[in-house]
Amino acid sequence: MYKKNRPLVFLAAAFTALTLTSCDSSNNIASSDGSSKTPNIVFVVMDDVGIDQMSSFGYGGLKAPSMPNMDAVAKAGVRFRNTWSMPECSPGRASFFVGRYPFRTKIYQAIGPNDVANAQVSPYDITVPKLLKQANYESAMFGKFHLAGPENNEAENATPSVLGWDYFYGWIGGLPGSIDTTAGGVGAANAYVCGFVPGKLAGGTDTGACYQPNGSCAVVKRSSLLQDAAGLQCLDSGGVFVPDQNCGTAPATLNFNRENAYYVSPLVIINGGKVEKVPLTDARARGYRTRIETDAAIDWVKTRSPNKPWMATLSYTSAHTPWQQPPAGLLKHSGLADDGWNCTATVQGRFLQDKMTEAMDAEFGRFMVETGLARRADDGSLVYDPQATNTVIVIVGDNGSLGTAVKEPFQQDQAKGTAYQTGVWDPLIIAGPQVVQPDREVDHMVNMVDLFQFFGELAGIDAHKAVPRTLDSVGILPYLTNPGQSSLRTVNFTMGGFNQQANGTRNQPCQISTSCTQIPVSKGVCEDNQGIWWGKDYTDASVVPNGGVGYNSCADVNRALFKAAPTNTLLGILPEVSTAIRNDRYKLVQNTTQTYDPGTDKIGSAVTEELYEINQAVPTPLLDTTTRNLLPATTAETQAAYNDLKSKLDNMLASEPDCPGDGNKDGVVNAEDLSNWGRIAHAWGLSSVYDFMVNNVFDGLTNTVDGDIIQNNLGKTCASAHAIY
């Protein structure tokens, strides 16, 4: 039975995986001499910002986004130039917060509202904040969560607390809502493609009434073309703009309960065991999202005790779609404001992402200054001395850039969502008093799972001893302290795929350009990425009449296209499972892709393999572009490389044996599993980690079927998993 209003404290206690033993540590948040006292940690996550965007790594195309504040930190620390994450955000974030690859966490793609609890971070996992509690750390996260919930999860909006964070201020589901093209009910649908009334030169107006949810109103005007449009000024203040009117009685059509991408978002705050879901009419949920994330982080850091270490995760939503103009005050303008841009146009979207990335960098710089971690020089540049405070700064991207935003010479058709270099090669910057010889680069292989062990190293914790599960992490602290450190990895690994949903369903198809993918979790997300939706509520009868029923897979779309007219061009189908492994020189990519054969009218799948020689050369690296595939191998060297990588890949994917009945993944099926199952089945009854597969599917329920599986396996010791580094 589903029971509302379960106490958060009870849930957190019920989900405790083990009792963590406190370490004896000397905790001091500031150390002017850069001594070895337990450091604070600032962890900055950029969304959809791959290494191709970063001039500090030698890339960025013809015009990289300007990121002077992060560049200053990069110059004061170490730039890891050979770091892989996972192809999408949720598996990428799970990798650094749990230290395990997707085939262990079962999180293969961005978590959507239909994904079962088994495709979310388990409440029994040891996350970074749980690990750091051993060293008396406080942990907080600001911004995008996207690790679990709120749907199909007993903890719902409390998931950050259940997973170990002491304080949370942000967005549980992670993805911003779609742009409100009515601009708060002012216009008809699709009237305002960027979510606000543009300026006069863009067909709008430069003056109007700005109504707030509390009933107040002020007239807003644009006095200079260097300013934001009056409509954007109003939106950024939390209001709804009525063009060419003075304040009076608010029009009845105004709607303050509509999400609007980066400016109106469903905020969740967790503090002291209390979960607050902030309504969209609350001023705290209104305003530019990147600024809200930064303000919350500043407030929390400034109130920390000097006697207890802390970790602040500033998990920016930017520069994820939907692309939308940031406020002009966050940018260094060299021309007119951008209110005339079309937020649904691909070409303009690339520039909008640049500006969103630049605004994020500006807010990061403000965070550094207002928390006392840096200061401004007379010319406004960031002055950052990593020896001045006992704080480590870590900056990462969660996955590769979205295809339409990719910078040359990286590949748009091999970007986010694939295991190719453009999809998984990400920036990693670490700065702090531990760094010997700052302003240097490390070219050795690093994986984002390694950050889990690194955070433990900073706190004096051996993560492999502290976590009762197989970790894929390798400690990378030696790269900071020893400039001559040799490589700590022999291979690197990445993997993306599809998440499990109840009764075997999947995300539905979305056409982006000439390709079809099932990555977007909904029609809105598809369209936010300039896609055409082919799933339920598909409406383009001019292409293939369907009556709104839609299609379940990309292969179904190609079948429909062919049957509608054999002359129709079929869509390229992106891999549904994309996996890669590399050594210092070669990379093996394995893709599983849906197929449709018009000759036989058969739908199936094909597994393909590709071998590449790759490197990190600047400005033109060797990439895994299709024309450079070395298979079939033509030399003894390439054949040996293929054989070695294929063997290691097969061993890697087989290294996590299934163990039915072991819901808490402690390696045994025992009375604890029965107790956990009984509580969840009684108090919740829906999707949980104690819903076990039957005939290779989950039913989305925790019930007697699952209890029987535990009983039938009671006393079983699970086969040991193993890691390959």
Legacy VTK file of the C-alpha trace (Angstrom):
# vtk DataFile Version 3.0
C-alpha trace
ASCII
DATASET POLYDATA
POINTS 725 float
0.000 0.000 0.000
1.231 3.492 -0.871
1.331 5.652 2.228
1.797 9.394 2.089
3.762 11.599 4.477
6.331 9.023 5.524
8.835 10.694 7.870
12.123 11.449 6.129
14.103 10.413 9.203
12.444 6.998 9.144
13.216 6.490 5.463
16.834 7.513 5.877
17.270 5.114 8.777
15.572 2.294 6.920
17.867 2.739 3.932
21.136 2.823 5.868
23.406 0.291 4.187
25.892 -0.067 7.017
27.124 1.754 10.080
30.033 3.978 9.115
32.823 4.273 11.616
34.104 7.751 12.266
37.750 8.484 11.639
39.923 10.576 13.899
40.722 13.629 11.823
41.760 17.187 12.387
39.145 19.363 10.754
39.785 22.953 9.832
38.163 24.733 6.920
40.954 27.250 6.331
44.694 26.739 6.355
46.861 29.580 5.123
49.965 27.396 5.081
48.382 24.743 2.864
48.953 22.039 5.479
47.546 18.525 5.329
44.490 19.135 7.519
41.300 17.580 6.191
40.343 19.808 3.250
37.006 21.189 2.222
35.844 20.210 -1.253
34.057 22.270 -3.889
32.801 20.001 -6.662
31.510 21.830 -9.763
29.575 19.844 -12.370
28.854 21.344 -15.784
26.005 19.777 -17.746
26.611 18.795 -21.391
29.932 20.653 -21.553
32.414 18.285 -23.181
36.115 18.853 -23.651
35.400 20.141 -27.172
34.059 23.366 -25.582
37.133 24.106 -23.471
39.853 26.474 -24.647
41.812 25.722 -21.462
42.315 22.213 -22.853
43.302 23.487 -26.294
39.954 23.039 -28.045
36.801 25.104 -28.493
36.544 25.349 -32.279
36.630 28.683 -34.080
35.095 30.446 -31.075
35.039 28.805 -27.681
32.807 30.102 -24.904
34.689 32.577 -22.736
35.362 30.964 -19.328
37.971 33.164 -17.609
37.079 32.107 -14.068
37.369 28.372 -14.650
40.452 29.064 -16.762
42.038 30.754 -13.732
41.402 27.663 -11.613
42.727 25.425 -14.395
45.919 27.471 -14.538
46.349 27.153 -10.767
45.812 23.389 -10.772
46.037 20.286 -12.940
44.178 19.727 -16.201
43.422 16.059 -16.813
43.358 15.797 -20.588
42.336 12.166 -20.975
39.208 11.746 -18.834
36.175 9.679 -19.766
32.692 9.916 -18.324
29.567 8.058 -19.465
27.556 9.065 -22.552
24.680 10.656 -20.586
24.125 12.648 -17.420
22.628 10.193 -14.894
25.167 7.372 -15.478
27.937 9.986 -15.570
26.850 11.478 -12.247
26.331 8.050 -10.696
29.875 7.136 -11.716
31.510 9.858 -9.653
29.091 9.712 -6.719
29.120 5.900 -6.414
32.428 4.896 -8.058
30.941 2.102 -10.141
30.265 1.546 -13.824
26.725 1.442 -15.298
26.571 -2.362 -15.533
26.861 -2.360 -11.719
24.466 0.518 -10.953
22.071 -0.409 -13.812
21.849 3.284 -14.731
22.542 3.435 -18.455
20.930 6.691 -19.575
19.335 9.857 -18.237
16.765 8.851 -15.612
13.231 9.582 -16.754
9.835 9.539 -15.034
9.097 5.974 -16.203
12.377 4.378 -15.105
12.060 1.890 -12.253
13.924 2.219 -8.957
16.408 -0.398 -10.169
17.581 2.152 -12.759
18.285 4.750 -10.054
21.014 5.032 -7.432
20.095 2.523 -4.750
19.333 3.803 -1.250
21.693 1.046 -0.051
24.626 2.361 -2.103
27.519 4.112 -0.401
27.583 7.519 -2.062
30.283 10.166 -1.686
28.457 12.024 1.137
27.925 8.740 3.001
31.608 7.900 2.547
32.766 11.312 3.764
30.647 11.042 6.901
33.370 8.704 8.164
35.604 11.778 8.333
32.883 13.987 9.855
32.106 15.899 6.652
28.929 17.855 6.021
27.712 17.558 2.436
25.388 19.725 0.385
24.282 19.798 -3.232
22.967 22.758 -5.184
21.280 22.467 -8.575
20.673 19.392 -10.655
20.307 16.031 -8.851
19.128 13.474 -11.446
20.425 10.441 -9.526
17.123 9.037 -8.259
13.437 9.909 -8.044
11.150 11.552 -7.578
9.086 9.071 -9.616
9.113 5.310 -8.924
11.034 5.849 -5.709
9.766 5.433 -2.158
11.780 8.462 -1.029
10.239 10.669 -3.755
11.639 14.212 -3.318
13.647 13.118 -0.275
16.096 11.089 -2.397
19.071 13.475 -1.853
18.744 13.048 1.904
18.329 9.267 1.696
21.461 9.133 -0.474
23.465 11.008 2.143
23.332 14.742 1.498
22.756 16.848 4.611
21.411 19.789 2.649
19.916 20.080 -0.827
18.682 23.070 -2.794
17.758 22.356 -6.380
15.952 20.182 -8.875
15.382 16.463 -8.227
14.468 15.396 -11.765
17.305 17.464 -13.162
15.997 18.507 -16.548
14.571 22.016 -16.900
11.000 22.208 -18.078
10.241 23.244 -21.624
10.148 26.885 -22.644
6.755 28.424 -21.935
5.993 29.863 -25.361
2.945 31.673 -23.946
5.295 33.679 -21.660
3.065 33.070 -18.655
-0.261 33.110 -20.460
0.346 36.434 -22.226
0.277 34.964 -25.731
-0.968 31.934 -27.594
1.094 28.755 -27.717
4.317 29.267 -29.722
3.931 33.035 -29.670
7.225 33.563 -27.817
9.810 30.935 -28.752
12.254 31.957 -26.004
9.680 32.239 -23.228
9.472 36.037 -23.032
8.179 39.003 -25.023
11.123 40.224 -27.142
12.198 43.790 -27.691
10.802 46.186 -30.253
13.475 45.511 -32.894
12.620 41.801 -32.698
8.901 42.382 -33.192
7.998 42.940 -29.558
8.036 45.971 -27.305
10.322 47.912 -24.993
7.837 48.675 -22.230
5.063 46.990 -20.293
3.660 45.922 -16.930
5.501 43.279 -14.906
3.127 41.395 -12.589
4.454 39.260 -9.731
2.724 36.191 -8.220
2.096 38.137 -4.985
-0.056 40.638 -6.864
2.469 43.478 -7.061
3.281 45.161 -10.340
5.875 47.550 -11.794
6.343 49.110 -15.207
9.499 47.833 -16.892
11.237 49.659 -19.722
14.243 49.053 -21.890
16.294 52.230 -22.159
19.273 50.812 -24.067
19.778 48.056 -26.620
22.597 46.821 -24.394
19.929 45.924 -21.822
17.784 42.828 -21.862
14.376 43.187 -23.423
11.803 44.459 -20.954
10.089 41.067 -21.158
13.273 39.249 -20.174
13.967 41.725 -17.374
10.511 40.971 -15.993
10.915 37.207 -16.377
14.284 37.312 -14.599
12.674 39.192 -11.709
10.115 36.395 -11.320
7.252 38.161 -13.044
4.980 37.850 -16.057
5.209 40.676 -18.585
2.191 42.265 -20.270
3.430 44.312 -23.247
2.557 47.964 -23.758
0.465 48.254 -20.605
0.655 50.105 -17.337
-0.066 48.363 -14.066
-3.697 47.856 -13.238
-5.902 44.849 -13.029
-3.883 41.816 -14.102
-5.242 40.049 -17.196
-7.150 36.892 -16.327
-4.956 34.837 -18.678
-1.787 35.277 -16.591
-0.503 31.943 -15.327
2.193 31.763 -12.665
2.035 27.971 -12.499
3.793 27.247 -15.775
7.409 26.120 -15.842
9.615 28.179 -18.126
12.948 26.452 -18.768
15.712 28.261 -16.847
13.462 30.945 -15.304
10.608 29.116 -13.556
11.532 25.743 -12.041
10.121 23.263 -9.462
12.545 23.828 -6.584
13.059 21.345 -3.725
14.817 22.277 -0.471
15.913 19.700 2.106
17.257 20.968 5.407
17.398 19.272 8.791
15.317 16.309 7.652
12.537 18.510 6.298
11.573 18.372 2.611
10.012 21.480 1.128
8.586 21.399 -2.377
8.510 25.050 -3.373
5.519 26.028 -5.555
6.121 27.779 -8.863
4.359 30.839 -7.477
7.064 31.233 -4.809
9.748 33.820 -5.568
12.461 31.267 -4.683
11.447 29.141 -7.680
11.521 32.089 -10.076
14.563 33.761 -11.611
17.557 32.549 -13.583
18.328 28.992 -12.545
22.137 29.290 -12.656
21.987 32.295 -10.315
19.625 30.476 -7.935
22.032 27.521 -7.776
24.979 29.798 -7.070
23.205 31.927 -4.449
22.214 28.824 -2.486
25.761 27.457 -2.552
27.235 30.773 -1.388
24.785 31.027 1.499
25.543 27.504 2.697
29.335 27.737 2.448
29.433 31.081 4.248
27.606 29.601 7.242
29.858 26.557 7.727
31.598 26.012 11.050
35.395 26.438 10.979
35.682 23.209 12.970
34.084 20.768 10.561
35.054 19.899 6.960
32.464 20.162 4.223
31.816 19.248 0.602
29.698 21.541 -1.553
28.555 20.145 -4.908
27.597 22.966 -7.257
25.754 20.892 -9.829
24.898 23.360 -12.557
22.014 22.646 -14.911
23.702 24.725 -17.589
24.281 24.297 -20.449
21.646 21.580 -20.884
18.751 22.224 -23.224
16.347 23.921 -23.548
18.676 26.702 -24.641
17.480 30.085 -23.436
19.124 33.500 -23.062
20.762 34.211 -19.704
20.428 37.690 -18.184
22.702 40.262 -19.794
24.233 41.105 -16.419
25.991 37.732 -16.401
27.688 38.329 -19.750
30.371 40.597 -21.106
28.386 42.179 -23.903
30.102 43.469 -27.007
26.938 44.233 -28.914
23.150 44.186 -28.830
21.192 42.026 -26.425
20.046 38.664 -27.716
16.281 38.830 -27.329
15.682 38.457 -31.080
17.214 34.988 -31.229
15.131 31.893 -31.935
15.568 29.367 -29.104
14.306 26.547 -31.339
16.807 27.169 -34.171
19.825 24.849 -34.220
22.374 27.377 -35.469
21.348 30.059 -32.977
21.135 27.376 -30.293
24.880 26.798 -30.558
25.514 30.438 -29.684
22.891 30.377 -26.948
24.697 27.430 -25.352
27.944 29.421 -25.483
26.260 32.275 -23.654
24.725 29.930 -21.080
28.174 28.429 -20.493
29.683 31.904 -20.147
26.977 32.900 -17.658
27.705 29.734 -15.669
31.402 30.630 -15.579
30.541 34.139 -14.396
28.418 32.728 -11.570
31.172 30.282 -10.632
33.529 33.242 -10.365
31.048 35.036 -8.116
30.830 31.922 -5.940
34.618 31.859 -5.579
34.809 35.536 -4.604
31.814 35.702 -2.277
32.911 32.599 -0.357
36.434 33.995 0.071
38.100 31.343 -2.074
39.323 33.976 -4.537
39.320 37.734 -5.113
39.080 40.145 -8.018
42.039 42.031 -9.440
41.648 45.685 -10.407
40.888 44.615 -13.977
38.130 42.271 -12.803
40.015 39.041 -13.411
39.853 36.244 -10.856
42.826 35.950 -8.521
42.890 32.427 -7.126
45.629 31.135 -4.838
45.056 27.439 -4.048
47.417 27.715 -1.051
45.338 30.436 0.603
42.593 28.109 1.861
42.466 24.438 2.664
39.903 23.786 -0.052
40.123 21.549 -3.115
38.294 22.683 -6.270
37.171 19.995 -8.725
35.503 20.960 -12.034
34.050 18.377 -14.427
31.648 17.879 -17.302
29.108 15.099 -16.799
29.161 13.810 -20.400
29.961 15.005 -23.900
28.332 17.953 -25.609
24.960 17.708 -27.337
25.489 17.035 -31.041
24.168 20.335 -32.340
26.510 22.260 -29.993
29.729 20.345 -30.727
32.822 22.364 -31.661
35.080 21.431 -34.561
36.955 19.184 -35.178
34.800 17.029 -32.902
31.885 15.134 -34.458
28.244 16.171 -34.138
26.964 12.701 -35.077
29.171 11.001 -32.461
28.346 13.211 -29.481
26.327 12.905 -26.260
24.567 9.549 -26.072
27.348 7.610 -27.814
30.578 6.022 -26.581
32.639 7.873 -29.188
35.212 10.426 -28.049
32.928 13.414 -28.588
30.293 11.760 -26.378
32.436 10.769 -23.397
35.659 12.813 -23.376
35.222 15.424 -20.675
37.115 18.182 -18.870
38.499 17.492 -15.402
40.259 20.251 -13.465
41.580 19.860 -9.913
43.202 22.622 -7.892
44.139 22.921 -4.242
47.014 23.014 -1.796
47.883 19.381 -2.592
48.954 20.248 -6.144
52.689 20.217 -6.766
53.804 22.295 -9.783
50.448 23.831 -10.733
49.506 24.798 -14.285
50.329 21.415 -15.747
48.548 18.677 -17.642
48.115 14.948 -17.055
47.648 12.856 -20.189
47.122 9.523 -18.435
43.730 7.826 -18.579
41.253 8.851 -15.867
37.638 7.803 -15.459
34.973 9.769 -13.606
34.523 6.763 -11.287
37.996 7.631 -9.988
36.641 10.769 -8.340
34.843 8.600 -5.779
38.121 7.241 -4.475
39.796 10.645 -4.857
37.280 12.269 -2.516
37.985 9.475 -0.067
41.730 10.054 -0.416
41.297 13.721 0.468
39.473 12.709 3.646
41.980 9.998 4.549
39.569 7.150 3.725
40.422 4.013 1.758
37.248 3.746 -0.306
37.886 0.139 -1.319
37.966 -0.880 2.345
35.048 1.323 3.361
32.587 0.163 0.683
31.277 -3.427 0.795
30.878 -3.600 -2.990
33.146 -3.798 -6.004
34.446 -0.339 -6.912
35.856 0.610 -10.285
37.729 3.609 -8.856
41.451 4.224 -9.047
42.967 6.789 -6.680
44.242 9.834 -8.576
45.703 11.902 -5.718
49.251 10.820 -6.740
48.836 12.774 -9.976
48.510 15.953 -7.893
51.397 15.325 -5.535
53.853 13.739 -7.987
54.305 15.426 -11.384
56.176 12.341 -12.606
53.466 9.847 -11.633
53.104 7.070 -14.206
49.719 5.889 -15.427
47.489 4.282 -12.797
45.164 2.699 -15.342
45.780 0.150 -18.100
42.298 0.613 -19.602
39.438 3.077 -19.613
35.767 2.198 -20.002
32.434 3.812 -20.815
28.919 2.574 -21.427
25.476 3.858 -22.292
22.227 2.077 -23.018
18.565 2.082 -22.057
17.098 2.084 -18.562
14.646 -0.540 -17.376
10.985 0.414 -17.139
8.027 -1.545 -15.815
6.852 -4.417 -17.994
9.605 -3.959 -20.552
8.566 -0.565 -21.942
11.102 1.931 -23.298
11.463 5.621 -24.059
9.784 6.308 -27.376
11.457 7.463 -30.602
12.641 10.972 -31.366
14.044 12.158 -34.687
16.917 14.621 -34.424
18.057 15.795 -37.846
18.182 12.619 -39.971
18.707 10.211 -37.069
16.374 8.475 -34.645
17.122 8.004 -30.946
15.293 6.795 -27.832
17.350 8.833 -25.398
14.850 11.702 -24.757
12.582 10.730 -21.867
9.482 12.514 -23.179
7.938 14.448 -26.054
8.891 17.737 -24.380
12.532 16.747 -23.979
12.629 15.583 -27.603
11.308 18.906 -28.826
13.595 20.854 -26.448
16.462 19.223 -28.339
15.083 20.387 -31.692
13.683 16.916 -32.303
10.555 15.525 -33.942
8.546 13.236 -31.679
7.378 9.898 -33.114
6.007 8.410 -29.873
2.546 8.654 -28.350
0.715 11.776 -29.542
2.718 11.843 -32.786
0.783 14.225 -35.011
2.625 14.768 -38.305
0.066 13.153 -40.604
1.768 14.764 -43.610
4.639 12.283 -43.222
2.954 9.131 -41.908
-0.712 9.122 -40.812
-0.945 7.534 -37.382
-3.927 8.968 -35.550
-1.777 10.027 -32.613
-0.945 6.464 -31.560
2.749 6.915 -32.278
5.524 4.338 -32.477
7.412 2.367 -29.841
10.850 2.197 -31.417
13.068 3.759 -34.047
12.834 0.554 -36.092
9.035 0.920 -36.028
9.446 4.450 -37.406
11.520 3.207 -40.337
8.957 0.481 -41.028
6.186 3.110 -41.058
8.184 5.388 -43.353
8.869 2.598 -45.839
5.296 1.364 -45.880
3.954 4.888 -46.332
6.165 5.314 -49.410
9.106 3.092 -50.430
10.817 6.231 -51.719
10.939 7.747 -48.230
14.449 8.123 -46.836
14.802 5.927 -43.764
16.293 7.397 -40.612
19.683 6.478 -39.287
19.185 4.738 -35.943
21.562 5.649 -33.122
22.901 2.716 -31.068
20.686 1.630 -28.177
23.736 0.244 -26.352
27.122 1.880 -26.894
30.208 0.605 -25.094
33.903 1.400 -25.410
37.221 0.391 -23.883
40.668 1.813 -24.619
44.324 1.541 -23.730
46.940 4.236 -24.191
46.719 4.045 -27.982
43.741 2.076 -29.248
40.001 2.181 -28.624
37.395 -0.524 -29.246
33.767 0.580 -29.712
30.908 -1.919 -29.573
27.427 -0.805 -30.627
24.099 -2.616 -30.522
21.642 -1.004 -32.919
18.031 -1.648 -33.932
17.547 -2.609 -37.569
14.692 -2.698 -40.037
15.009 -4.675 -43.271
12.458 -3.497 -45.880
13.092 -6.590 -47.994
11.915 -8.979 -45.287
9.896 -6.501 -43.179
11.876 -7.748 -40.173
12.894 -5.748 -37.108
16.019 -6.903 -35.302
19.312 -5.696 -33.921
22.941 -5.780 -34.982
26.142 -5.741 -32.944
29.066 -3.983 -34.582
32.650 -3.389 -33.502
35.115 -0.691 -34.495
38.781 -0.198 -33.602
40.529 3.158 -33.674
43.848 4.735 -32.908
43.169 7.869 -30.864
45.099 10.575 -29.029
44.708 13.953 -27.306
46.665 16.111 -29.772
45.933 19.851 -29.831
44.151 21.355 -31.668
43.298 18.347 -33.837
43.157 15.052 -31.937
42.884 11.651 -33.579
39.187 10.875 -33.151
37.178 7.712 -33.671
35.532 8.901 -36.881
34.013 6.198 -39.065
36.559 6.652 -41.869
39.361 5.694 -39.469
38.000 2.298 -38.394
40.867 -0.244 -38.349
38.633 -3.331 -38.515
39.006 -5.803 -39.972
42.548 -5.665 -38.570
45.218 -5.520 -41.254
48.386 -5.725 -39.167
49.617 -7.936 -36.367
49.669 -4.903 -34.070
46.047 -3.919 -34.676
44.907 -7.527 -34.404
46.710 -7.878 -31.070
45.178 -4.611 -29.857
41.714 -5.805 -30.851
42.160 -9.202 -29.195
43.374 -7.638 -25.950
40.659 -4.990 -25.738
37.889 -7.398 -26.749
38.941 -9.875 -24.068
39.023 -7.161 -21.416
35.669 -5.762 -22.537
34.016 -9.180 -22.347
35.524 -9.761 -18.909
34.410 -6.307 -17.781
30.798 -6.816 -18.816
30.714 -10.244 -17.151
32.228 -8.977 -13.900
28.957 -8.283 -12.033
27.077 -11.595 -11.677
23.368 -11.307 -10.976
22.158 -12.399 -7.528
18.327 -12.602 -7.289
17.054 -11.752 -3.841
20.014 -9.591 -2.811
18.221 -6.252 -2.887
20.727 -4.361 -0.772
23.704 -5.751 -2.740
25.672 -6.819 0.319
26.663 -10.096 -1.337
24.286 -12.444 0.497
20.581 -13.236 0.468
19.618 -13.313 4.115
17.181 -12.237 6.814
18.090 -8.602 6.261
16.750 -8.844 2.712
13.527 -10.365 4.011
13.184 -7.576 6.566
13.880 -4.844 4.010
11.477 -6.375 1.522
8.750 -6.718 4.150
8.956 -3.096 5.194
8.975 -1.785 1.614
6.194 -4.111 0.430
3.980 -3.015 3.325
4.768 0.711 3.399
5.177 1.328 -0.338
4.429 -1.646 -2.551
5.569 0.007 -5.770
8.907 0.046 -7.591
11.961 -0.511 -5.399
15.295 -2.325 -5.427
13.372 -5.264 -3.930
11.332 -5.605 -7.129
13.212 -8.428 -8.873
13.185 -9.366 -12.541
10.848 -12.135 -13.696
11.267 -13.247 -17.319
13.768 -10.428 -17.743
11.339 -7.618 -16.827
10.325 -5.701 -13.717
6.624 -5.350 -12.948
7.113 -2.105 -11.003
5.729 -3.626 -7.785
7.297 -4.858 -4.555
5.036 -7.743 -3.607
4.817 -11.421 -2.707
6.424 -12.454 -5.991
9.597 -10.699 -4.856
9.331 -12.134 -1.362
9.204 -15.622 -2.872
12.404 -14.911 -4.826
14.165 -13.997 -1.588
12.844 -17.129 0.134
13.936 -19.339 -2.759
17.466 -17.930 -2.607
17.761 -17.539 1.157
21.259 -18.303 2.419
22.857 -17.832 -0.990
26.241 -16.144 -1.184
26.567 -14.136 -4.386
29.403 -14.774 -6.812
32.198 -12.266 -6.336
32.381 -9.316 -8.693
35.743 -8.013 -9.856
37.104 -4.807 -11.305
39.501 -4.299 -14.202
41.697 -1.231 -14.129
LINES 1 726
725 0 1 2 3 4 5 6 7 8 9 10 11 12 13 14 15 16 17 18 19 20 21 22 23 24 25 26 27 28 29 30 31 32 33 34 35 36 37 38 39 40 41 42 43 44 45 46 47 48 49 50 51 52 53 54 55 56 57 58 59 60 61 62 63 64 65 66 67 68 69 70 71 72 73 74 75 76 77 78 79 80 81 82 83 84 85 86 87 88 89 90 91 92 93 94 95 96 97 98 99 100 101 102 103 104 105 106 107 108 109 110 111 112 113 114 115 116 117 118 119 120 121 122 123 124 125 126 127 128 129 130 131 132 133 134 135 136 137 138 139 140 141 142 143 144 145 146 147 148 149 150 151 152 153 154 155 156 157 158 159 160 161 162 163 164 165 166 167 168 169 170 171 172 173 174 175 176 177 178 179 180 181 182 183 184 185 186 187 188 189 190 191 192 193 194 195 196 197 198 199 200 201 202 203 204 205 206 207 208 209 210 211 212 213 214 215 216 217 218 219 220 221 222 223 224 225 226 227 228 229 230 231 232 233 234 235 236 237 238 239 240 241 242 243 244 245 246 247 248 249 250 251 252 253 254 255 256 257 258 259 260 261 262 263 264 265 266 267 268 269 270 271 272 273 274 275 276 277 278 279 280 281 282 283 284 285 286 287 288 289 290 291 292 293 294 295 296 297 298 299 300 301 302 303 304 305 306 307 308 309 310 311 312 313 314 315 316 317 318 319 320 321 322 323 324 325 326 327 328 329 330 331 332 333 334 335 336 337 338 339 340 341 342 343 344 345 346 347 348 349 350 351 352 353 354 355 356 357 358 359 360 361 362 363 364 365 366 367 368 369 370 371 372 373 374 375 376 377 378 379 380 381 382 383 384 385 386 387 388 389 390 391 392 393 394 395 396 397 398 399 400 401 402 403 404 405 406 407 408 409 410 411 412 413 414 415 416 417 418 419 420 421 422 423 424 425 426 427 428 429 430 431 432 433 434 435 436 437 438 439 440 441 442 443 444 445 446 447 448 449 450 451 452 453 454 455 456 457 458 459 460 461 462 463 464 465 466 467 468 469 470 471 472 473 474 475 476 477 478 479 480 481 482 483 484 485 486 487 488 489 490 491 492 493 494 495 496 497 498 499 500 501 502 503 504 505 506 507 508 509 510 511 512 513 514 515 516 517 518 519 520 521 522 523 524 525 526 527 528 529 530 531 532 533 534 535 536 537 538 539 540 541 542 543 544 545 546 547 548 549 550 551 552 553 554 555 556 557 558 559 560 561 562 563 564 565 566 567 568 569 570 571 572 573 574 575 576 577 578 579 580 581 582 583 584 585 586 587 588 589 590 591 592 593 594 595 596 597 598 599 600 601 602 603 604 605 606 607 608 609 610 611 612 613 614 615 616 617 618 619 620 621 622 623 624 625 626 627 628 629 630 631 632 633 634 635 636 637 638 639 640 641 642 643 644 645 646 647 648 649 650 651 652 653 654 655 656 657 658 659 660 661 662 663 664 665 666 667 668 669 670 671 672 673 674 675 676 677 678 679 680 681 682 683 684 685 686 687 688 689 690 691 692 693 694 695 696 697 698 699 700 701 702 703 704 705 706 707 708 709 710 711 712 713 714 715 716 717 718 719 720 721 722 723 724
